[in-house]
């Protein structure tokens, strides 16, 4: 018998034939976490699909950028793109220069008071709080004068506490405003920027201990400083500051005062939250926009020139009724460009800083405080040594310093020519007078600049006797511009605090100087509004301001019951003491 011939296999239809793919194309040997594809996932070969492309030379229709197959049609552009027409001038109500905590506070507050106003913040960098407000560029102290010696000068016989009371009053305004923002859902989680951190003042030797005891006696019964403690007992000090007492000789004469209501503030995180609130209320934040010019027009408004790396003219002009310059060290240069007479006589001396940082968890866990010591006799206030527990970006660490440095830049990302650009005929004499009166500071700065790592470590050991060099690294902090200005008695003086400079008509205002700065941003914002907008606006805004800040228009130090009520409310809202 013959076997019948084999039948040819059925030919699939056209549709089936088009959909049929090789089995290899339907499977993958790389995806997932199976062992077989481990080698292929780590490295691709030359025949991998992601390494295949057609020849660029054979594609005649490619665009000039090489991104598409459509021919590029260039319209306009002037002379090689350099002569493009400028966009029309934009009309706004308020311009704020700089994306730091001051501009964010003033901008958000104005947006709450005048929701219909068109308000814009210009920031030259790619995010808010990249300069002085950044957590790495300031001490992070919620400055309430609980521990800072420079607010309470004196000796064992008498201590002047008036400045400490003022600073604490101003700090209470910040607590109240942040509480209001929290209740309005404009600050989501206070734990992201503020943390309970006891504030301590450290004294060593009989003279300092006498001064600290007098300071404690002058403050601890005041309503704003209730709960302050003082001790020279070594057992108590080991409980309060275990790291500082570890390895310390029992013969050392030391003492501490402590306030458990102190805080550590990440002003960078706070500023970014304020920026979100500002935008949520309708404000406009523009990054990578650099304000380069300020010119007052005949009608009293300001023509603001903004440089930006756009695809057009790269320059934009904005007309504003009010300008706030919160640009850190660059505020001086911008106010000089405005040509307002109030800025005459001002000059800035830039000082950089350096901190020693410990990130060893075993060491960090032994120090729960911010501890301020007394600066050396004649040293500037910003050189007060302090050992701070910090939380920056969620990371717990300890910072010690600051050690002074020098750079002619007015910002950490500024220009080496900043100092020289600020020189004017009108500020040379005041600056020279201030310099001659502070020649000892030049000596101090030179010593700091020439100090070796071993010398800096020895300073650290005064606070932490058991410190190990490998646990501490050096980090450059932000720039501070100390203000030199005219003075009727001394011709020129060097100023260490914060200075608000405003035009007589209130159309432009700027913030100069340093400490206490960020901690009292709300108080500064209120003073700016009062100075620049006058009685008409302030009377209109007063009901809203009293809703934001319950103690607005009063002094908490004169009303103990009101202070205790507000303090308890803000503590609960911000999850602090």
MARLO-728837 format. One record per residue: x, y, z of N, C-alpha, C in turn; residue in three letters. Coordinates in pm, whole numbers, plus 50000, padded with zeros to 5 digits. Example, Ala and Ser with C-alpha at 12.3 -4.5 7.8 and 13.67 -1.06 7.14 Angstrom:
// residues 2
513194943150780512304955050780513204967050780ala;512854977550708513674989450714512905000350787ser;
//
This chain:
// residues 577
500834987950000500005000050000500855012450000unk;500425021649912501165034249909500575044450006unk;501495050950072501055061750165500635073650083unk;499495079650114499035091350039500005103150056unk;500165111349952501085122749961500665132550072unk;501695137850139501405147450248500765160050194unk;499765164950265499085177250223499865189650268unk;499885199450180500555212050216499825218750332unk;500555224850422499905231750535499015243150488unk;497945245250562497025256050525497725269550532unk;497525277850430498135291250426497265300750506unk;497805307550604496985316650685496495328450602unk;495415333850646494865345550577495825357350588unk;495555367950508496425379650507496515386250645unk;495345387650712495335394150842496135386250944unk;495925373050940496655364651035498135364951006unk;498465365550871499865365550832500555378450879unk;499835389550873500425402350915500615402951067unk;499745396451144499815397151290500775386951349unk;501145376851270501995366351323503405371851341unk;503985370451462505335375051491506165363251538unk;507465363851516508325353251567508195352051718unk;508365339951766508225337651910509205345951989unk;510425348351934511445356052006511005370452028unk;510205375751930509755389651943508615390952042unk;507985379952074506845380252166507275378352311unk;508555375352333509025372952469510215381852500unk;510555382952627511715390852670512535382652767unk;513825383152745514725375852835515295384752943unk;514895397652943515515407053036514575411753146unk;513305413853115512395420353207512205413153338unk;511785420553439511525414753569512785412853650unk;512735403153741513885400853829514365386353824unk;513975379153717514345365053710515845363553683unk;516475352953732517935351353721518435350553577unk;517625344853485518105342553349518465355453277unk;517795366253310518055378753240518975388253313unk;519615383553419520425392253503521545398953425unk;522285391053345523415396553270522955406653165unk;521825403653098521315412852996520825425953056unk;520315425453180519825437653244520975446853285unk;522135441053313523275449053356523985455853240unk;523935450053121524675455553007523975451852878unk;523845461552785523225458752656524295456352550unk;523935448552451524865445252342524605454352222unk;525455453152123525335461652005524095459251925unk;523535446851928522335444051849521055446251928unk;521175451752050519975455052128519195465952056unk;517865465352064517015474651991517295489252031unk;517675491652157517915505552199519185511152139unk;520045502652086521285507252024521205507951872unk;520005506351817519815506651673519255520251630unk;519745525551520519185537751462519515538351314unk;518705545751243518975547751102520045558351083unk;520665558550967521725568050938521155582250930unk;521775591451003521335605451003521625612050867unk;522695607850799523095614050672522095611250560unk;521395600050569520465596350463519115603650476unk;518905610350590517625617150613517745631650566unk;517245634150443517385647450383516375657650436unk;515325652750501514265662050544514375665850692unk;515475662250756515595664850899515635679950927unk;515105683951043515085698151079516485702851119unk;516635716051133517955721551166518435717251304unk;517525714251394517935709551526518125694551529unk;517685687651424517815673151421516785665951504unk;515735672951549514765666751639513565660851565unk;513215666251448512045661551374512385660151226unk;511445654451148511625653051004511045664850927unk;510485674351000509895686050933510945696750912unk;510965703050797511955713550771511725725450864unk;512815731550907512745742851000512525755750922unk;511495763150965511205776250905511445786751013unk;512515794350999512865804551098512205817651060unk;511425823151154510745835751129511335846551220unk;511645857751165512195868751245513585865351293unk;513935870051413515225866851471516235877951459unk;515955888051377516865899451368518235895251319unk;519265901851369520645899251329521165887351409unk;521065875651349521505863351415520835861551552unk;519635866451567518885864751691519155875051798unk;520045884951771520415894551873519555907151872unk;518745909051772517975921451759516475918551762unk;516085909551844514655906051851513885917151923unk;512665919251882511875929851946511575926552092unk;511595936952175511305934952316509805933152337unk;509425924852433507995923352461507435935952525unk;506145938152521505575950152583505785950252734unk;505815962152791505995963452936504775957553007unk;505045949153105503965942753181503615951453302unk;502345953153328501885961253440501545952153559unk;502175954853674501875947353796501735957253911unk;501245952154023501105960654141502365960454227unk;502925948354246504065946754336505095937454274unk;506365941554283507495932954245508325930354370unk;508665917754393509555913954502510795907454442unk;511945912654479513205907854422513875898154519unk;514085885854475514725875854559513715865954615unk;514105853354615513205842854662513565837654800unk;513925846754891514245842955028513065844455121unk;513315842255250512225842255348511565855855358unk;512315866955338511705880155350510735882955237unk;511155880555113510255882854999509045873655007unk;509265861155048508145851755059507145856455164unk;507635861755276506745866355383505975878855341unk;506695888655287506045901055243505055898155131unk;505455889755036504585886654922503315879554964unk;503445869455050502255862055094501345870955178unk;501925878955265501115887655350500345897855264unk;501005903755165500315913255077499225906554996unk;499495894354953498485887154873497255883854957unk;497455881655087496315879255176495555892255204unk;496285903255212495635916055241494955921855119unk;495535919655000494985924954875494955913754770unk;493965905054777493915893454686493875897254538unk;493355909154505493225913054364494515918754306unk;495495921754390496735927454340497535917154261unk;498205922054159499095913554079500495914654137unk;500965903754198502225903854271503135892954214unk;504395896554190505335887054130506645887254207unk;507215875254229508545873754289509505869254180unk;510635876254168511685872254074512865866454151unk;513245854354114514395847554176515385843654068unk;516655847254087517665845053984518135830453975unk;517955822754082518395808754083517225799454052unk;517465786554061516465776854019515505772354126unk;515575778154244514655774654352514675785754455unk;513675786054540513655795754648514635791454757unk;515075801254836515895798754955517205791654923unk;517885796054818519175790154784520355798154840unk;520105809954893521195818054947521065819155100unk;520875831155154520925833055299519855825155374unk;518705822655312517625815455380517845800455382unk;518805795555303519065781255298519545776055433unk;519125764055468519465758455599520955757755626unk;521755755755522523205754855539523865768555551unk;523125779055520523725792455514523345801455630unk;522655796055732522355803955850522335794755972unk;522225800756089522325793056213521065785256245unk;519945788456179518715781056204518095783556339unk;518585793656411518065796456544516785804556533unk;515745799756596514565808156610514935819056710unk;515505830156661516075840256749515005846156839unk;515015841656964514075846857063514835852257184unk;516155853657170517035859157274517035850457399unk;516665837857385516705828857499518125824957537unk;519035825457437520395820657465521505829457407unk;521195839157322522225846657252522835857457343unk;524115856357376524735865857470524785880157418unk;524885882057285525045895757233523805904357253unk;522665898257290521465906157319521395910357466unk;522345905557547522325908657691523725912457738unk;524235924057694525575928157737525585931757885unk;526765930257946526895934058085527955925758155unk;527845925458287528805917958369528075912258489unk;528835907458585528215901158702527415910958786unk;527675923958769526965934058848525655938258784unk;525665939458650524465944458582524425939458439unk;523255935358393523055930658257521885938258195unk;522075943458074521025950558002520235940357920unk;518945938457953518125928357886517095934457793unk;517155947457770516125954157689516085948757546unk;517265946557486517295941357349516755927157344unk;517035919157445516525905457448515005905157450unk;514405914057527512945914757534512375918757398unk;513015928457332512565932757199512605921357099unk;513725914157095513885903157000512855892157028unk;512615889157154511635878857188510225883057146unk;509895895657168508585900857122508425898656972unk;509485901656897509415900156751509275885556711unk;509935876656783509825862256754508395857356774unk;507705862656874506325858456900505415861856781unk;505725872556709504945876056589505085865056483unk;506305859856467506515849156369505725836856407unk;505755833056532504985821356578503495823056548unk;502965835056572501535837456550501175836756402unk;502005842956318501685843056174501785828956115unk;502785821356156502905807556106501735799056153unk;501255801756275500075794556325498855797856239unk;498695810556206497575814556119497655807555983unk;498855807255925499025800655796498735785655806unk;499125779755918498825765455939497315763255944unk;496615771856013495155770556025494445773355892unk;495105780955804494545783855672494995773755566unk;495685763255610496215752855519497205758455418unk;497895769155456498945774655371500325769955415unk;500415764555534501585757055581501065743355622unk;501515733155553500925719955574501395713355703unk;502695711155714503215703555828504365711355892unk;504125717756006505195725456071506425717056105unk;506245703956123507385695456157508445695156047unk;508085699755927509065699855818510045711555830unk;509715721455915510615733055923510935737656064unk;510195733256167510475737856303510455726056398unk;511385726256493511555714956584511895720156723unk;511385713556826511695717456964513175714756991unk;513895725057031515325724057061515635733557175unk;515915728457295516225737457407517375746857373unk;517245759357419518295769457398519065771257528unk;520385769957519521245771057637522315781857614unk;522725788057722523855797257721524965791257806unk;526175790757752527315784157815528275794557870unk;528715792457993529675801458056530805793258115unk;532025798558100533215791658151534085801658225unk;534455798458348535255807658427534405816658513unk;535005822258617534245829958715533575842158656unk;534255849358569533665861558512532435858458430unk;532545848758341531405845258256530245839558339unk;530575831358439529515825558522528785836558599unk;529545846358648528905857658716527965865158625unk;528415867458501527545874158403526305865758373unk;526475852658355525345844058320524335843458435unk;524835843358559523925843158673523135856158679unk;523805867358652523105880358652522095880858538unk;522445875158423521515874658310520275866558346unk;520485855258409519365846758451518475854158550unk;519075860658648518285867858750517465879158688unk;517995885258581517295896358517516175891758425unk;516225879258378515275874758277514245864558325unk;514575855858417513725844058439512345847158497unk;512185859158555510875862958607510045870858506unk;510655874358393509925881758291508945872358221unk;507725877058187506725868058124507235860858000unk;508045867457917508495861157793509595850857814unk;510175850757936511305841657963510995832058077unk;509735830358108509345821158214509855807058184unk;510315800358288510805786758270512295785858248unk;512995797358236514445797058220515075790958345unk;516075782458324516775775758434518255779458431unk;518895777958547520325780558560520935770258652unk;522125765458616522775755658703524285755758683unk;524975753458797526425750958796526715736758841unk;525695729358879525845715858931526225706258817unk;527355699058834527855690458727526875679258695unk;526205673858794525245663158769524095668258682unk;523605680158712522525686058632523005689258491unk;524225694458480524755697958349524945685658262unk;525295674258323525435661858246524085657458190unk;523015660358262521675656958212521265666458100unk;521565679258115521165689058015521985687757887unk;523305686257901524205686557785525245675357795unk;524835662957776525755651657796527005652257709unk;526875656657584528045656957496529065667257545unk;528595678657592529505689057635530215685557766unk;529615677257845530205673657973531045660857965unk;530895653457858531655641057841533145644057827unk;533945638457915535385640657910535845653757970unk;534955661358028535335674258087535825672158230unk;536875679158267537435678058400536455683458503unk;536385676758616535495681358723535995694458784unk;537235698358750537785710858801537375722858717unk;536835720258597536385731258511535205738458573unk;535275751758579534165759758630533275763658513unk;532155756958498531235759558389529815760658442unk;528945766958364527535768258400526715769258272unk;525445766258284524515767158172523215773458219unk;522595781258132521185784658149520445777158039unk;519175773858063518425765957965516975770657957unk;516475771457833515055774157807514535762957718unk;513585755457767513105743757693512105747357583unk;511735760157573510795764257467511525768457341unk;512835766557334513595770257216513275761657096unk;513695766056979513405758756855514615758856761unk;514615749356670515505749556554514615751156432unk;514975760456344514145763456227514955761356099unk;514445753156010515025751755876514365762455790unk;514995774155780514385785355710514295782855559unk;515125773855508514985770155368513685762955343unk;513375753055427512125745655414510915754755437unk;511025763755537509935773155564509695782155444unk;510755787355385510615796555271509915789755155unk;510275777355128509625770155017508145767855045unk;507795765455171506385764055207505645777355191unk;506285788255231505675801455213505485804355064unk;506455800254982506335802154837505155794554780unk;504935782354828503765774654782502475781654822unk;502445786954945501265794254989501035806754906unk;502105813754873502025825754790501415822354654unk;501865811754591501325807754460499895802654473unk;499605795954583498235790954605497245802554614unk;497695813854668496825825654679496785833854551unk;497515829554448497445836454319498685844354283unk;499725844154369500965851054338501755843754231unk;502655851054166503445845254056504915844954097unk;505505833054097506925831254127507635827453998unk;508655835253960509395832653838510855830053872unk;511345818053840512715814153866513585817253745unk;514885817553766515855820853660515555834553597unk;515065843753677514795857553635515635866853724unk;516525874453662517445883153736517075897753714unk;516745904653821516455918953812517785926453798unk;517915933953690519165941053662519035956153663unk;517805961253667517645975753664516395980453735unk;516475992053800515335998353867515356013153833unk;514306017953768514246031953728512876037753765unk;512916048753836511666055153877511146064153765unk;509856062653734509246070553627508576082953686unk;508156091653599507616104553642506336103353723unk;505586092453702504336090653776504546083553909unk;505806080853948506086074654076506226059654072unk;505876053553958506006039053947507436035353907unk;507746022353920509086017653893509116008853768unk;510076011753682510306003553564511425993753600unk;511055981053608511975970553652512455962853530unk;513765961953513514345954453402514745940553451unk;514265930453379514495916653419515215909253307unk;516315902953340517055894953242516685880353258unk;516435873653146516075859453149516575852953021unk;516895840453029517475833352914516355827052831unk;515435835552781514345830252699514755830052552unk;513845826052466514145825152323513765837852249unk;513395848052324513055860752263514175870752283unk;513815882752332514785893552348515695891752468unk;515365882152554516125878952675516045889852781unk;515265899852757515065910752852513585914252857unk;513085916552977511685920352995511615932153088unk;510655940953067510455952153157509075951453220unk;509035954453348507805953753426507615966953498unk;506405972153496506105984753565505325981453692unk;505855985853807505255982453935505015994754021unk;503975994154102503676005154194504546004354319unk;504955992254357505775990354477506795979354450unk;508035981654495509115972054479509735969154615unk;509845956354648510555952154769511805944554727unk;512955949054777514225942754742514685934254860unk;514445921254850514875911854953515905902354895unk;516915907954832517875900054755519145897054831unk;519065896154964520265893255042521315903955024unk;522565899655005523655909154989523515917954867unk;522835912954763522655920854641521625932054657unk;520915932354769519945943154790520635956754787unk;521855957554841522585970254840522855974854697unk;523315965854611523625969554473522375973954397unk;521265967054419520035970654350519475983954399unk;519525986254530519055999054582519926010554533unk;521216007954514522076018254457521656021354312unk;521256011054238520786013254101519496021354098unk;518696020354205517436027854208517656042854223unk;518836046754272519216060854286518386068254391unk;517736061154482516996068254587517996074854682unk;517726086754729518696093754817518926086554949unk;517956078454993518076071755122519206061455127unk;519676056855011520726046755008522126053055009unk;522176066254998523476073054996524196071055129unk;525486068355122526276066455243526396051955287unk;525566043155228525606029055266526656021455184unk;527366012655252528286003655185528255990355261unk;528665979755198528635966655262529995960055264unk;530305953555377531545945855386531175931055397unk;531535923055297531115908955296532005900255384unk;531375891455458532075881755542531455868055517unk;532285858455486531795844855470531975837355602unk;531475825455610531565817655732531845803055705unk;532255796355809532555782055798532105775155926unk;531415763855910530975755956024531685742456024unk;531865736956143532265723056158531005714856178unk;530865703956104529625696156103529895681856145unk;529085676756236529155662856279527875655756239unk;527995644556169526835636656127526835622656187unk;527775619956278527845606856344526635605456437unk;525725596156410524505595056492524785592756640unk;525865585556672526185582956813526555595756886unk;527185605056815527555617856875526355627256876unk;525645627756766524505636956753523435634156859unk;523245621556891522195617856987522475623057128unk;523725627057155524095631757288523935646857304unk;523495653757197523395668357206522045672957154unk;521095675557243519735679457200519515694457194unk;520555702557212520365716857235521025725557128unk;520665738657135521455749257076522155756257192unk;523485756557187524245762257298525105773757247unk;524865785657299525635797557262526605801157374unk;527855803957336528835808757431529115823457410unk;529965829157492530325843257478531455844457378unk;531345854657291532415857257196533605863257269unk;534775862057207535965868257263535775883357269unk;536425889857365536305904257381536715911357251unk;535825919857200536095927357078535645920456951unk;535265907756959534825900456840533435905256800unk;533095905056670531775909556625530685899956671unk;529435904756684528345896356733528115883756652unk;528335884456518528045872556438529075861556460unk;530135864456539531165854356565530915846956696unk;529785849256760529465842256885529525827156860unk;530365819756932530465805356907529225798056957unk;528735788856876527585781056919527655766756866unk;527165757856949527115743456918525645739656905unk;525215737456782523785736456753523375722656705unk;522345717556768521655706256708520815711656593unk;520955705856475520235710656357519515699156288unk;518445702656219517775693456127517655700855995unk;518405696355895518385702655763518005692055660unk;516875694355592516405684455496516085671155560unk;515685671355687515355659055758516545652155822unk;517755656955796518975650855850519355657255983unk;519525649056088519945653956219521465654956222unk;521975666156276523425668456280523735678856385unk;525045681356406525505691956497526415701156418unk;526215714156434527075724056371527775732156479unk;529075734956458529815743556549530485754556470unk;530455766556524531095777956459530365790656500unk;530405800956415531065801056284532495806256293unk;533325801856200534645807556181534535817156063unk;535095829056079534955839255976535875836555858unk;535415840555741536225839955620535985852555540unk;536615853555426536415865555345536275861855199unk;535315868355134535145867654990534515880854948unk;534935886754837534335899454794532925897954740unk;532435885554732531065883454683530045888054788unk;528925893354740527825897054829526825885654843unk;526915875854756526125863654765527065851854746unk;526655840354796527475828454780527685825254633unk;526675828354551526765826254406526935839554333unk;527415849554405527575862754346528845864154266unk;529225876754241530385879954158531565884254245unk;532775881354200533975885854269534095901054267unk;533305907654184533335922254173532275929154258unk;531485921654334530375927654410530835939054500unk;531865936554579532345946654673532775959354599unk;533465957754490533985969254416532865976754343unk;531825969454301530685975854235529915984954330unk;530015982354460529225990154556529896003354594unk;531146005254552531886017354593531346029554519unk;531006039954595530536052654541531256063954614unk;531256075554555531866087054622531166089954755unk;529836088054758529086091654879529266081754993unk;529806069654966529966060255077531436057955117unk;532366064455049533776062355081534136067755219unk;533686079855251534046085755380533396078155496unk;532086075255493531506067155601532176053555616unk;532516047055503533156033955509534546035055571unk;535286045555532536626047555588536566050155738unk;535576058255780535426061255923535076048656001unk;534166040755947533786028256014534976018756022unk;535776018355915536936009655915537976013756017unk;538246026756028539226031656124538786028956269unk;537486029456293536976026756428536966011856461unk;537176003556361537095989056383538325981756329unk;539485988056347540715981756300540975968456371unk;540535967356496540735954856568539965943356504unk;538845946556436538105936056367538895930756248unk;539685939556187540545935056078541555924956130unk;542115927756247543045918356310542345905156341unk;541135906256396540345894156428540085885956301unk;539695892656194539395885656069540635878856014unk;541785885456021543015879555973543375867056053unk;543195867656184543455855856267542545844256228unk;541285847356202540355836956162540735830956028unk;541165839555935541535834755802542775825955807unk;543695828955899544955821655908544885809756002unk;543755808056070543635797156168543735783556099unk;544515774756159544685761256105543535752356148unk;543455740656087542435730856127542605727056274unk;543845725956320544085722356459543595733256553unk;543755745756512543285756856596541755756756604unk;541095754056492539635753556492539135741656575unk;539855730656567539465718956646539635721756795unk;540675729456831540875733056971539715741557023unk;539195750656938538015758556977536815749457000unk;536655739556914535555730056930535675722657063unk;536885719157101537075711357224536715719257349unk;536685732557340536185740257454534735737057482unk;533995733557377532585729657392532435714557402unk;533215707157326533105692557323534495686557350unk;534855684657476536195679557509536495665857448unk;535475657757426535685644057376535635643257224unk;535615654557155535475654657009536635647156943unk;536305640356832537305633456750537365640156613unk;538565643256563538675650556436537945644056320unk;537935630756316537315623856203535795625056201unk;535205629656311533745631256317533275644956267unk;534225654156244533845667956214534445672356081unk;533595676955991534065681955861533715696655846unk;534445703455758534265717755737533275720255623unk;532365729655646531365733355545531325748555536unk;531365753755415531275768155394529825772755407unk;529605782555491528255787855511528015799355414unk;526915806355432526545817055340527315829955364unk;527115839455274527725852655284526865861755371unk;527525869955451526865880455526527485893755487unk;526655903555464527155916855427526875926355542unk;527915929655615527795938855728527725953155675unk;526775960655725526485973855671527355984555737unk;527905993155653528566005455698527726017055649unk;527446026455737526556037355698526936050355768unk;526346061155718526606074355776526056075055918unk;526756082856001526296084956138526596099456176unk;525626106656232525836120856262526916123356366unk;527176113756454528166115656559529536110156523unk;529536098256459530806091456431531196091556284unk;530486099056202530706100056057530276087155987unk;530806075856033530426063055976530496052156082unk;529576042556076529566031556174529396018356102unk;529836007756168529645994056121528445988356195unk;527415984356121526175979456183526065964456169unk;525665957756279525595943156279524165937856272unk;523175946556282521795941856281521135942956144unk;519815943256145519025944156023518615958655999unk;518695963055874518365976955839517355976955725unk;516255984155744515255985955639515455999755577unk;515716000155448515926012755377514766014755280unk;514056025755293512876028355210512926042455154unk;512366044155034512226057454975511216065455055unk;511346078455051510466087155130509006085655092unk;508726082254965507336080554923506836066354941unk;507696057354992507276043555019507126034854897unk;507606039354782507406031554659508416020154643unk;509516020854717510526010354709511156008754847unk;511495996354879512045993355010512965981454997unk;514025981255078514965970055075515455966555212unk;515925954255227516405949255356517895946755347unk;518655953055438520095951355445520485945355579unk;521695939855585522225935055712521975920455736unk;522145916455864522095902155897521205899856019unk;521755893556121521015888656238520185899856302unk;518975896556356518345883356362517615879156236unk;517475888256139517005884756006515795875855996unk;516015863255953514925854255918513955851956033unk;514465851256156513605848256270512555859056293unk;512885871156257511965882356278511385887356146unk;511275878456048510785882355916509385888255923unk;508535883156010507155888056019507145902356074unk;507945904756177508025918456232508555928056127unk;509585923956051510125932555946509075935055839unk;508345924655802507295926155700506235936255746unk;505825935555871504835944955923505385959255922unk;506645960855958507255974155957507385979555815unk;507675970655720507755974855580506395979755532unk;505345972455564504005976655522503635990055584unk;503945991755712503626004355780504406015955719unk;505686013755691506536024155636506126028055494unk;505766018055413505596020555269504146022855225unk;503186018255303501796019555257500976029455338unk;501516034355449500876045455519499596041855593unk;499036052155657497876050255745496626045555671unk;496436050255549495206046655476495096031555458unk;496146025555405496126011155385496156003555518unk;496956008355612497096000955738495786000655816unk;495026011555813493716011455880492756001755811unk;492836001255680492005991955604492395977455635unk;493695975055650494195961355671494145956855817unk;493955966155908494085962956050493215951256096unk;491925950356057491135938756101491725925456054unk;492225925155931492815912655880494115909655952unk;494925919855977496185917756047495955912656188unk;494905917456254494605912656389494095898256387unk;493535894156275493155880156260494395871456241unk;495345876556162496595869156139497445868456265unk;497535879856336498435881256450497635887456565unk;497255879356659496325883856764496895895156849unk;498195895656863498795906056946499155918456866unk;498725919156739499085930456653498675943756718unk;499625952956722499365966156780499565966856930unk;499985955856994500205955757139501595950057170unk;501945950257299503185944057346502825932657440unk;503245920657404502945909157488503615910057624unk;504755916757630505455917757758504675926057859unk;503675933657810502825941557899501545934257937unk;501315922557881500065915357904500375900457921unk;500675896558043501095882958071500025872658033unk;498775875558064497705865958035497565863757884unk;497615874857807497505873557662498685865757606unk;499885868557659501065861257613500915846257638unk;500505842557758500375828357791499335821557704unk;498255828457674497205822857589497725820757446unk;498375831057391498885830157254500015820057245unk;500875819757345501995810357342501505795957342unk;500485793157421499925779657426499285775957292unk;498585785557232497915782957104498935780256993unk;499975788556987500975786656882501785773956903unk;502025770457028502755758057059501985745957010unk;500675745957033499855734656990499785733756838unk;499645745156771499505745056626500805741056555unk;501945745556609503245742956545503945730756602unk;503315724256699503875712256763505225715156828unk;505275726556900506475730356973506055733857115unk;506985739457194506655743157332506455758257345unk;
//
